Amino acid sequence: MAYDVGTPTMDSRMLLTAFTSEELDARLPRLNVEVPPHPAPRKEAVEIYSIVRLLGSIPWHPQDFPLQLAKRESPDFALQLGDRVIGIEHTEAVPENAVHERKLHATLGKDFHFIRPAAAGEPRKSKKQLLQEIEANRFPPPMVGDSVERGWAAAIAHFVEMKVATAQKPGYTTYGEQWLAIYDNWPALALERQHGIALLQEQLLASDPFTVFDRIFILTGQVLVELARGRALVHRLNHCLPA
């Protein structure tokens, strides 16, 4: 079944059209944005930042053109490649408590603070708790063994599971293919990325999100990780900056 994203609707708008890979390379920098720090509003900026780098970092083939990208909701993007259309869902992997803490830091004018480890799905802290932690500014406990990598893998798997649930809700539009893009903003100091990816693959093997998402992309550090069932590829992250 063929889909067409060429006609914008009430809940979508066209972002990009490219008839060749050369046109895509030239037009992605024009769409590019930077992600503002908290507490500035940033949801769509993170989405555009991620999709630009995703499209700029993976290989393309002549049959993928013409390429059209539309911004919409549920999923966040529709990507047409020739006669294929892919729905792309996006999420930012970031601890909710860390976001609230950064907003409080900005309000208080405190620039320096220790980055505390976080756990996926941890309870939301009250404003009073966060202010007490900011005031104390204690050095975080040491991370031993591969706890950083295990924590990172658990966090990414948590956000994958959340988006699998989202994609199965009534009213969610499904296309011939579904991708998930994750902007990794999880605190993981000195992460050994290759080990973290291997641990993540183990976790995803059990939950099998690939029944819903054909590919999962993670923007992490200076690489784009591409996961599919039984496969992991690492692409150099192209920031699509103007020449």
N, C-alpha and C positions, 0 to 999 in steps of 0.2 A: 504494500500500500504506500503510495507516495503522498507526502505532505508538502505544503507550500508555506513558507514564512515570508514570502515576498510582499504580501499585502498587510500593512499594519492594521491592527484592530484596536478596540477600546482598551484592551489590557496588554498591548504590546507596542513596541516602536522599533524601527529598524536602526541598527547601530553601524552596520558595516556590510559592504558588498565588494567582493573581489573576484575578478574573472581569471586571474593567474596568481601564481605564488609571488611573482614580482609585485603585483598590485597589493597583495596582502602585506608583504614586507613594508611597502611604502605607506600603507594606510593605518596599520596598527599603532605606530607612534602618535598619530593624530588623535586616536581614541584613548591613549594612555592617560592615567591619572596617578597621583601619589595618594597614599593613605594618610589622612591627618591623624595625629595622636589623640588619644582620649584627653578631655571629654568632648571633643568636636564630633558632631554627627558624621557617621562614616559608613553606614551599611552599604549603600550603592557604590561608594568609592571602593570599598573592599571587593565587591563583586566585579566591578569593571577592571580594577587592578589585576585581579586573578585571571579573568577570562582573556585579557590582552596577553598576559604572559603564557597562559596555556596555549593559545593559538600560535604564539610566536616561538614556542619551544619544541613542539612535536613535528615530525616530518609529514609532508603532504605529497600527494600524487596527482598527476594531471586529471584523473577521474573525479577528484574531490572538488573540482571547480565547474561552474561558478559556486562560490562560497558566500553565504549570507548569514548574518548574525542578528537576531532580534532579541531585545530585552523584554521580558514578560514576568509573570509570577506563576509559581506552581506548575512547571519548574521555572527557574530564574532566567534561563535563556533557551532559545531554540536555534540550533545551528543546522543550516541546510548545506549539504555537500553533494553537489550534483543532484541526483534524485533521492538522496537519503536525507532524513531529518533526525537530528539527535536532540533530545531534551537534556539540558545541563542544569543540575541542582547545585547550589553553592552554599557553603557554610564556613564560618571562621571558628577554628579550634582555639578557644581562649577560655580560661576559667572565669566564671561569672564574678567571683569574689575579687579577682585581680582587676577586672574592669572597674568595679566600684571603688577599689582601693586607689587606682590611678586617678579617678575623678576627684576623690578626696585629696590626694596629693596635690593636684592642680589647684583646688580650692584653697588649700593651706599654703601654697607656694613652696612646698618642700620638693626639691629636685632629687636629692640623693636618698636612696633607700635600698635595702637589701631585697633581692628577689626571692620570695618564699616559694618552696615547692607546693604543688597543688595536686589534688586527686580528682579524677573524673567523677562527676556526679556528687561532689561533696556538698553538704548543706550550705545554704546561703547564710553568710554572716550578717549580723546586724551592723548598722552604722556605728553603734557604740563599740562593738568588738573590733571593727576595723580601725577606728580612731585610736583605740588602746594599743593595737599592734603597731600602728604608725608611730605613735609616741614612744613606744619601747624601742622600736627599730633594732631588734635583736638579730644577731648573726644566725642564719638558719642552720638547722642540724645538718651534719655531713651526710652526703649520699654515698652509700657503700655498694660495692659490687656493681651489678648492672641495674641498680634500682632506677637510675635516670632513664635508661632505655625501656625498662618495663613500664615505668610510669607513663612515658610518652606513648608507647604502643597501646596501653590501656585507654589513654585519653583519646587518641585518634579513633580507635575501635568504638569508643563510646559515641563520638560524633557521627561515625558511619551508621551505627545502629539507630540513632535518632533520625537520620535522614532516610533510612530505609522505611521507618515507620511513617514519616511524612509522605513519602512517595506512594504509600499504600492507602492513604486517606481518600475518602470520596471527594470528587471534584478535581483531583490531581490529574493533569493531562499527561498521558503516556504517548510516546512516539516509538518509532521502529527501534531506536536505541536510546539508552539512558546512561548518562555519565554523571559522576559526582566530582565536584572540585572542592578541595579543602585548603583554605588559607591557614597555614600552621602558625599560630601565635601562642603556642603552649610554652610555658617556662620550663626549659630543659637544658640547664647549663652543661656544657661539655658533652653534649649528646654524641654518642658514637652511632652515626646515622645508619650505617650498613647493618649493624646489630639490631638497632631499633626496627628497621624495616623487616628483618627476618622474624623478629618477635611479633610484629604486627601481622605478618602473613600467617603465622601460627594461630593468632586469635581470630582472624577472618576466616580461616579454614573451618572453624567450628560454627560460626554464625552464618557463613556463606551469603554475604550481601550481593554476590554476583548473580543471584536469581533476579535481583531488582536492577542493579547498576552493572552495565557491561564493563565499564572501566571506572576506576577511582584514581583521581589525580590529586597529589598533595604538593603544594608549594611550600617547601621547607628548606631553610637556609638558602643556598645558591643553586639548588637543584629542583627539578620537577620530577616527582616519583609517579610512575604510571603502574597501577596494579590491575591485573585481570586474573581470572581463575587460573592458578598455577603459573603465573608469570609476574615478574617485577622488572621494570625498566627504569633507568635513571637518566634523565635528560638534563643537559646544562640549561639553567634558567636564562632565557633571553628577556631582558628588561625592556626591549623595544623602545629604546631611547632615540630621539631624533639624531640623524647623522650630523 
